[in-house]
């Protein structure tokens, strides 16, 4: 694993750049020591490492404006970083430059608007932080939590279209952004959404992103390649009186796929998360589980919320009716039970999948973790499961497939996951993920939080006109290619 | 934890792709346990950041990370440094000693981490320190500790106390089933704590003795200076055995951790029961033995070597609650979420600013409870919290629990 790549920064002018960065951020917030740079040079995945030249801890918008102006003038790459625990190499510098670490000092929850139900956040706010703040101060409001450690960044997840435990009703997190404040390549600030109304309303007017032309698309999913987000307003939701979960056990891919689609279409569950049965065994302490023939394939967790017991019971009845239809259609049995009861029987370790935000323990078994995370057409879940399973079998990797219904099954998430020992098995996992990617692309899946190597493969098959327009847009937004250059393989 | 790195990879998988272990530098000169710990760092930790905050409480957990900010100063960053040094991706230089040694090894990261390697995180840092000492030598101030221990058997550089004078003063026998292992900090600096313990033992009528103890090794193990450790341990095992002890009681959290855990780690068998003073005293008290405390408000600081390192949280609280007529108010961060006092891991001597700034945060947290007494069960915590308390100019009284018991007994 080679850490250094061709950096755009010339070693001869490095001291001049350092002086300027120290002027902007203060000397204690700038480092170029190799031991400090190293942890920012790679992540848990198979993505190629790359050293930054500098790390700066950002404290305020003024610093971002100044550094962007300077970087644009000198054509220095800027790579935004929050916690760096994405699974996609998204904060690994492709051409050296300056990593802007927002996670340590620009991490305030600026404002919660109770009646408009949004949170205005600085880039460094984590899910754990927001969870604590809402629990202690606004218990009647809730945000969403992904299958990710509590210290993942909220804003990063939102602008990269992450998904979470309310995604079945509300869809991708990218859809829940009310507004953004972004520093553009020339150092100017643009506010997207209703917040564009001006400074007097700066905190209180982030209620929606409509009805102006939706410029949010210039920043969402661009992986920091079009500007630096300095504020983000995310929607909150009323917390209902009852929050419980059901657990359904599904046999085979056809039944599981149908279950995910049909339950999603009922529009009554907050989320549908299906994981391979092997993953449940991992959570219970078996690092290399084997599914027995007699065992079902997928446990599916259904978080549900309701205004009262009656409301909840109606929802449970509807789920059960839907299950009966599927059972009849596939001549199968789907066991559905209260999740708490199940956890009490099988062991509390299984609760990591339900009590979010939490550390999903099977994900943190080794030093490496990677996945092919995709937005998927719901109708193709069955062949996706079956053919991906063949890759897992080929490489003798414990099956780890994670799926979701999104926005009432308008679309789905299909995410095969691989854990591995990074300094031992990288080559093996690169081959396995490449094979899985081909299966996903064959069935129309689109990778999200896309690693560079996947983006390059994607470019080989997508519409050339789209790609041309994409590149033109990037050029328009970032003429000197300073924002996360090399991302998206361009 | 299995150290067979390929254990989970089947022959079938190996047929698909050749397994290529990263080439490692030679670490055969390290203690075997530390070699094992470094291998753990290669194969575990995805840097999920869970170590940075108290799990479930979502409060900051890492003094070093909070102080310096760069990823290299959090547990996951240190694991990455270990990995890079082991695989030769990072070269040794003096600057690298800072992130390796400017860590209190409080072990809070271990309590927060939910992964299978969590109980080895401090081990990895200590192994990394041994590697650094072997390659570059220890940082200057910490080296002094080893020099002093080598000469006088304590890290403070005072002439070795054989404890014979104390034995005479308290009329203690040469042999007893219980040995009070005083610990260097109590014996050479926080003498009130030592004297209070001796007084409590006398008042309770305990048949005990003292031995010519040498440093338990804690400050050296914590700072990767392991050369003297076998001799120190062998000496202490010998004098404890010669005293006929079945139980060793210590009032020092650092000694307790070392006697309880590190002796085994270094392949030594003490062969006796190890108890902290609080757990020795508690069952020997009965209702009416302690005077009332006049509704004084106290709060309790968990010493990391008891808490984060050994999960020892309940007994000191039970002892506090046994004291009649006091008001016990907990700080915000307690037990697994507790914030360190800042003294351990060689930081007090090596990085005094970090030690004091960490302690000041704890003092402010104690202030918020409106307590009159900040109580702990470790002489080193008492020392550093007292130092910070003086700098803050706070009326808070920093005291060890055994001192309170002595006053009330």
Interface residues (C-beta under 8 A of the other chain):
Chain A: X1 X3 X29 X31 X33 X34 X35 X36 X38 X39 X40 X43 X44 X55 X57 X83 X84 X85 X101 X104 X105 X126 X128 X129 X131 X132 X149 X150 X151 X152 X287 X288 X352 X359 X361 X363 X364 X365 X366 X367 X368 X369 X394 X395 X396 X397 X421 X422 X423 X424 X425 X426 X427 X428 X431
Chain B: X5 X6 X8 X9 X10 X12 X13 X16 X17 X18 X19 X20 X21 X22 X42 X43 X44 X45 X46 X47 X48 X49 X50 X52 X53 X55 X57 X58 X69 X70 X71 X72 X76 X77 X80 X81 X83 X84 X87 X89 X90 X91 X95 X96 X99 X114 X115 X116
